[in-house]
Amino acid sequence: MEDKKVDIFNCGKELFSEKGFKDTNVSDITKRAKIAVGTFYNYYESKEKLFIEIYLKENENLKRSIMGSIDLDGDPLQVVKEAITLNLNGMNSNPILKEWYNRELFSKLEKEFYQEGGIVGIYDLMNSSTAELIRKWKAEKKIRNDLDDGLILSLFNSVPYIEIHKEEIGVCNFPQVTDYLVEFIMKGLTEFQK
């Protein structure tokens, strides 16, 4: 039975990547998985639930890749800038993760997204690694010791959210806004010693 769920997941992932969420329907997924439509509903309540599960897994894989590819012993400003840049590039290059910027879709899926662990699920891996890094930086006196680790995590986690509003910010200014925001956060965390 688990094999059918894996098949549905993999076929859904392929189709969402090829056609996008909106243009993929349950019958497309079941045809590719070679199962009956009713069988799909034994495993997933809806196309939305399947998409959220795939989205969360793709995002987890991206975060794991990012944390494994950056030099965590580098300058804190450069480490954070690199992590955020890799995250934004990864989101934009993955057709499933790119759906995050489809406002129509995510306004529809937002409730389910949060019910399925949404932001908590996405950031668990990154937060545990980042929390460890924050403790290391504090011990090495590279960042402020007077701020709660959770607050610092929230500052880092807030940066990717501004991309949802890049049209309001101004697409032409958006990359610089992101860079400066990261720089200002990190200067606020590091320049206290100067």
Contacts in CASP RR format, 6 or more apart in sequence:
PFRMAT RR
TARGET T0000
AUTHOR 0000-0000-0000
METHOD contacts of the structure
MODEL  1
MEDKKVDIFNCGKELFSEKGFKDTNVSDITKRAKIAVGTFYNYYESKEKL
FIEIYLKENENLKRSIMGSIDLDGDPLQVVKEAITLNLNGMNSNPILKEW
YNRELFSKLEKEFYQEGGIVGIYDLMNSSTAELIRKWKAEKKIRNDLDDG
LILSLFNSVPYIEIHKEEIGVCNFPQVTDYLVEFIMKGLTEFQK
4 33 0 8 1.000
4 35 0 8 1.000
4 39 0 8 1.000
4 42 0 8 1.000
4 43 0 8 1.000
5 43 0 8 1.000
7 33 0 8 1.000
7 34 0 8 1.000
7 35 0 8 1.000
8 29 0 8 1.000
8 30 0 8 1.000
8 33 0 8 1.000
8 35 0 8 1.000
8 40 0 8 1.000
8 43 0 8 1.000
8 44 0 8 1.000
8 50 0 8 1.000
9 50 0 8 1.000
9 53 0 8 1.000
9 54 0 8 1.000
10 33 0 8 1.000
11 29 0 8 1.000
11 32 0 8 1.000
11 33 0 8 1.000
12 24 0 8 1.000
12 29 0 8 1.000
12 32 0 8 1.000
12 33 0 8 1.000
12 50 0 8 1.000
12 54 0 8 1.000
13 54 0 8 1.000
13 58 0 8 1.000
13 96 0 8 1.000
14 32 0 8 1.000
15 24 0 8 1.000
15 28 0 8 1.000
15 29 0 8 1.000
15 32 0 8 1.000
16 24 0 8 1.000
16 51 0 8 1.000
16 54 0 8 1.000
16 95 0 8 1.000
16 96 0 8 1.000
16 99 0 8 1.000
17 95 0 8 1.000
17 96 0 8 1.000
18 24 0 8 1.000
18 95 0 8 1.000
19 28 0 8 1.000
20 95 0 8 1.000
20 96 0 8 1.000
20 99 0 8 1.000
21 47 0 8 1.000
21 51 0 8 1.000
21 99 0 8 1.000
21 102 0 8 1.000
21 105 0 8 1.000
22 102 0 8 1.000
22 104 0 8 1.000
22 105 0 8 1.000
24 47 0 8 1.000
25 47 0 8 1.000
26 37 0 8 1.000
26 40 0 8 1.000
26 47 0 8 1.000
27 37 0 8 1.000
29 40 0 8 1.000
29 47 0 8 1.000
29 50 0 8 1.000
30 36 0 8 1.000
30 37 0 8 1.000
30 38 0 8 1.000
30 39 0 8 1.000
30 40 0 8 1.000
33 40 0 8 1.000
44 50 0 8 1.000
44 53 0 8 1.000
48 108 0 8 1.000
48 109 0 8 1.000
48 112 0 8 1.000
49 112 0 8 1.000
49 116 0 8 1.000
51 96 0 8 1.000
51 99 0 8 1.000
51 109 0 8 1.000
52 109 0 8 1.000
52 112 0 8 1.000
52 113 0 8 1.000
52 116 0 8 1.000
52 118 0 8 1.000
53 116 0 8 1.000
54 96 0 8 1.000
55 96 0 8 1.000
55 97 0 8 1.000
55 99 0 8 1.000
55 100 0 8 1.000
55 113 0 8 1.000
56 116 0 8 1.000
56 117 0 8 1.000
56 118 0 8 1.000
56 121 0 8 1.000
56 122 0 8 1.000
58 94 0 8 1.000
58 96 0 8 1.000
58 97 0 8 1.000
59 97 0 8 1.000
59 122 0 8 1.000
60 121 0 8 1.000
60 122 0 8 1.000
60 125 0 8 1.000
62 87 0 8 1.000
62 90 0 8 1.000
62 91 0 8 1.000
62 94 0 8 1.000
62 97 0 8 1.000
63 87 0 8 1.000
63 122 0 8 1.000
63 123 0 8 1.000
63 125 0 8 1.000
63 126 0 8 1.000
64 125 0 8 1.000
65 86 0 8 1.000
66 83 0 8 1.000
66 86 0 8 1.000
66 87 0 8 1.000
66 126 0 8 1.000
67 83 0 8 1.000
67 125 0 8 1.000
67 126 0 8 1.000
67 129 0 8 1.000
69 86 0 8 1.000
70 79 0 8 1.000
70 82 0 8 1.000
70 83 0 8 1.000
70 86 0 8 1.000
71 79 0 8 1.000
72 79 0 8 1.000
72 133 0 8 1.000
72 136 0 8 1.000
76 137 0 8 1.000
76 142 0 8 1.000
76 143 0 8 1.000
76 186 0 8 1.000
76 189 0 8 1.000
76 190 0 8 1.000
77 182 0 8 1.000
77 183 0 8 1.000
77 186 0 8 1.000
77 187 0 8 1.000
77 190 0 8 1.000
79 133 0 8 1.000
80 156 0 8 1.000
80 182 0 8 1.000
80 185 0 8 1.000
80 186 0 8 1.000
81 179 0 8 1.000
81 182 0 8 1.000
81 183 0 8 1.000
81 186 0 8 1.000
84 156 0 8 1.000
84 159 0 8 1.000
84 160 0 8 1.000
84 178 0 8 1.000
84 182 0 8 1.000
87 160 0 8 1.000
88 160 0 8 1.000
88 163 0 8 1.000
88 178 0 8 1.000
90 97 0 8 1.000
91 97 0 8 1.000
91 98 0 8 1.000
91 100 0 8 1.000
91 101 0 8 1.000
91 160 0 8 1.000
91 163 0 8 1.000
92 98 0 8 1.000
99 105 0 8 1.000
99 106 0 8 1.000
100 106 0 8 1.000
100 164 0 8 1.000
101 163 0 8 1.000
101 164 0 8 1.000
103 164 0 8 1.000
106 113 0 8 1.000
119 157 0 8 1.000
123 153 0 8 1.000
123 157 0 8 1.000
127 153 0 8 1.000
127 157 0 8 1.000
130 153 0 8 1.000
130 156 0 8 1.000
131 149 0 8 1.000
131 150 0 8 1.000
131 153 0 8 1.000
134 143 0 8 1.000
134 149 0 8 1.000
134 152 0 8 1.000
134 153 0 8 1.000
135 149 0 8 1.000
137 143 0 8 1.000
138 144 0 8 1.000
138 145 0 8 1.000
141 193 0 8 1.000
142 190 0 8 1.000
143 152 0 8 1.000
143 189 0 8 1.000
143 190 0 8 1.000
144 188 0 8 1.000
144 189 0 8 1.000
144 190 0 8 1.000
144 192 0 8 1.000
147 189 0 8 1.000
152 189 0 8 1.000
155 185 0 8 1.000
155 189 0 8 1.000
156 185 0 8 1.000
159 178 0 8 1.000
159 181 0 8 1.000
159 182 0 8 1.000
159 185 0 8 1.000
162 169 0 8 1.000
162 174 0 8 1.000
162 177 0 8 1.000
162 178 0 8 1.000
162 181 0 8 1.000
163 174 0 8 1.000
163 178 0 8 1.000
166 174 0 8 1.000
169 177 0 8 1.000
END
